[in-house]
Amino acid sequence: MSRWGLVIDLDRCTGCQACVVACKHENNLPFSTPETADVGRLMTWIQLVAADLPGRPMPSSLPLMCQQCDRPPCTDVCPTSATYLNPEGIVAQIYPRCIGCRYCTNACPYAVKIFNWTEPEWPESMAGMRNPDVSARPKGVVEKCTFCHHRLIAARERARVAGRELAPEDYVPACVQICPAEAMTFGDLSDPHSDVAALASGPRAFRWMEELGTQPKVVYLREGE
Amino acid sequence: MSDSTGSPDSIDPHEPVINAILTVGPLFKRWAMALVAVVVWAIIAWTWQLYHGLGATHLGRPIYWGLYITNFVFFIGVSHAGTLISAILRIVQAEWRRPITRMAEVITVLVLFFGVGNVLLDLGRPDRALNVVLHPHLRSPLLWDVGSISVYLTASSVYLFIPLIPDIARMRDVTTGWRHRLYARLALGWTGTPKQWHRLERAIGVMAILVIPIAVSVHTVVSWVFAMTIQPMWHSTIFGPYFVVGAIFSGIAAIITAMVIVRKVYGLERYLTEEHFNNLGLLLLVMACLWFYFTFAEYLTTWYGHEPRELAVFNSKISGPFAKFFWTMFACCFVVPFTILANPHTRTIKGTLVASIFVNIGMWLERFTIVVPSLSNPRAPVQTFGYWPSWVEWSLMAGCFAAFALLYMGFTKLFPIISLWELEPMPEAHAPAAARTFQPAEASS
């Protein structure tokens, strides 16, 4: 069984936010303005935050998305199992089951689960431009980064039709694909020969807030070393 | 027994209580209409929220919970008024409790509906609320809450109803028409035979013991909704007992407030005497000291530990944006009630009422300063904002209080708000212990 993981090299990241745009477009996230962000209604699955990291004099720019914890604090507290850890290590969210109690959003120390306060809206000019592979979320449910799980489903289908095994290059989330600085590496952590497994066990690798016991599968590589 | 008005023997000695049920005065009508107006307004606000979603609130990331959850914790806290106080006083045979138990038990049952109601108001998808039964996840403290509150609501309703039976039968025998039919059905064929009294006494005895652990578990589990997360200043082992103490504290304050109003409106000075307010005032004083002890222990530990994320929340309460709420809470929950209640000269009916109103405001603020500051200072450095509830949230809160008052008023027009049979000598020679009398003030003087 695969254990999907993501490595982000903070030394390579330029903070260009192409990943943010790609994710929004890929996953049908509605537009947000600075005004909506000011009242806590920013809709995004990935964003750049200024994080104080050990050994750094200034806050580092950290691309932050769901850390896909192996011990997720959010799934424990869900009263309806609408959010759960799937067998491949992705923290999933069942939109039609979620009752919108927002307990998971409060339990997550990374604050990366997003609630649909209103019905999502797009400008007229965006008609027909949304990704048909990603389901629309109604108002009142929680959503989050899924490592572009729909891409995994599609890649697996294609491989099956072609009669071959799923290759590492078949499945890559949108943020990783777009990154112009090639700061992001995605793959199967359970495969010892994968790039992502090698980087995740390297000397620069760290997991953010791992002292909380969350065991994230998003791994950062320290800058300046 | 002589009647205070000196009227003929045929008139019921408990006429003030019976009269309160059967007559509706102009003051009652005016209040009822005003409260109905508030409830109607709240229903409009609720419809607005159902249509627009929780976007109608001022909640946002990372402050995902606000006024509704504050009210949820507050109402569940107040519910500890009745059942716990009445059960404990019953078991220790504090006979002065007889005229006040029912008033307290009604608060419990009614207020629980608003506790549960506020969780439903807070749901993004209230239409899917049943999913907690269809797809239960046993590891979620919210599901533990569903379980413990359901048990508590059932137990406290039974505990309210059983001691009502003899009084319902009494009402059945003095009324006609729809009231007679209603009481006849609810009285479950009570005729007051020794066998029935024996069963009644046993049932009350069992329920009084049963509701105590249930009540304690309810507010403990409510606190665990917060304490089981790893969020700063929520993740605290002291939260269970701290919440239970706060619940009993706000519960007693709610009883005293209700007692003063009922006493004044229905002229029940004979039943609710200085002694009752003095005794409850002393209980409130003890709880104020306990509350101070728990609060001090909780905050000192956080401050001394100096963990940066915990300290961020701590500072926001002590000197930051939540300082005005925190220190008002401290004044309302400790300084004011302690000053009033520690002095026998101010521990009067008026004094205990003032202290109780302050305690209720303070305990509401305590719930607010537990819910919001922790969420306003998340571990992750995401953008945060200053939460202040929207008109929809305030309207729904006003609606909850108004609807509670309405239902309480409605109860006083259907059932005796004072447990009458518990004040009377038993007709049977072998009267059970639970029915030993506590005479109203004037009768014993």
Contacts between the chains, C-beta under 8 A, distances in Angstrom:
chain1	res1	chain2	res2	distance
A	37	B	383	6.1
A	38	B	383	7.7
A	38	B	385	6.3
A	39	B	58	7.2
A	39	B	60	5.2
A	39	B	385	5.9
A	40	B	59	7.3
A	40	B	60	2.0
A	40	B	61	4.5
A	40	B	62	7.0
A	40	B	63	6.3
A	40	B	383	7.6
A	40	B	384	7.3
A	40	B	385	5.0
A	41	B	55	7.6
A	41	B	60	5.2
A	41	B	61	7.3
A	42	B	61	6.7
A	42	B	383	7.2
A	47	B	382	7.5
A	49	B	380	6.6
A	49	B	381	4.9
A	49	B	382	5.9
A	50	B	381	5.7
A	51	B	380	7.9
A	51	B	381	5.7
A	52	B	381	7.5
A	59	B	381	7.4
A	64	B	380	6.7
A	64	B	382	7.6
A	73	B	229	6.7
A	73	B	230	6.0
A	76	B	139	5.1
A	76	B	140	7.0
A	76	B	228	7.9
A	77	B	139	7.6
A	77	B	140	5.1
A	77	B	141	6.4
A	77	B	142	6.8
A	77	B	228	6.9
A	77	B	229	6.8
A	78	B	137	5.6
A	78	B	140	5.7
A	79	B	131	8.0
A	79	B	132	4.9
A	79	B	136	7.2
A	79	B	137	5.7
A	79	B	140	4.2
A	79	B	142	4.1
A	79	B	143	4.6
A	79	B	146	7.1
A	80	B	128	8.0
A	80	B	131	4.4
A	80	B	132	5.8
A	80	B	134	7.8
A	80	B	135	4.5
A	80	B	136	7.2
A	80	B	137	6.0
A	80	B	140	8.0
A	81	B	135	5.5
A	81	B	136	8.0
A	81	B	137	4.2
A	82	B	131	7.5
A	82	B	135	7.5
A	97	B	128	7.3
A	97	B	131	5.9
A	97	B	135	6.0
A	98	B	124	7.5
A	98	B	125	6.8
A	98	B	128	7.6
A	99	B	123	5.4
A	99	B	124	7.0
A	99	B	125	5.0
A	99	B	126	7.9
A	99	B	128	4.6
A	99	B	129	6.1
A	99	B	131	5.3
A	99	B	132	7.0
A	100	B	54	7.3
A	100	B	123	5.3
A	100	B	124	2.0
A	100	B	125	4.4
A	100	B	128	7.8
A	101	B	119	7.7
A	101	B	122	7.0
A	101	B	123	5.8
A	101	B	124	7.4
A	101	B	142	6.3
A	102	B	64	4.1
A	102	B	65	6.6
A	102	B	122	7.8
A	102	B	124	7.0
A	103	B	140	7.1
A	103	B	142	5.5
A	103	B	225	7.4
A	105	B	61	7.3
A	105	B	62	7.7
A	105	B	64	4.7
A	106	B	64	5.3
A	106	B	65	6.3
A	106	B	229	6.4
A	106	B	231	6.7
A	106	B	375	6.4
A	107	B	229	4.5
A	107	B	230	7.6
A	107	B	231	7.4
A	109	B	230	6.1
A	109	B	231	7.4
A	109	B	378	7.6
A	109	B	379	4.6
A	109	B	380	6.6
A	110	B	379	7.6
A	110	B	380	4.8
A	111	B	61	6.6
A	111	B	62	4.7
A	111	B	378	4.8
A	111	B	379	7.6
A	111	B	380	4.4
A	111	B	382	4.7
A	112	B	380	7.4
A	114	B	61	6.8
A	115	B	54	7.5
A	115	B	61	7.0
A	115	B	64	6.4
A	115	B	124	6.6
A	116	B	53	7.4
A	116	B	124	7.1
A	117	B	53	6.2
A	117	B	54	5.4
A	117	B	55	4.1
A	117	B	57	7.9
A	117	B	59	7.4
A	117	B	60	7.1
A	118	B	52	6.8
A	118	B	53	5.3
A	118	B	55	3.7
A	119	B	53	6.7
A	138	B	125	7.9
A	139	B	53	4.0
A	139	B	54	7.8
A	139	B	55	7.3
A	139	B	124	7.1
A	140	B	53	5.5
A	140	B	54	6.6
A	140	B	123	7.5
A	140	B	124	3.1
A	140	B	125	4.3
A	141	B	124	6.1
A	141	B	125	6.4
A	142	B	124	7.7
A	209	B	379	6.6
A	209	B	380	7.9
A	212	B	230	5.8
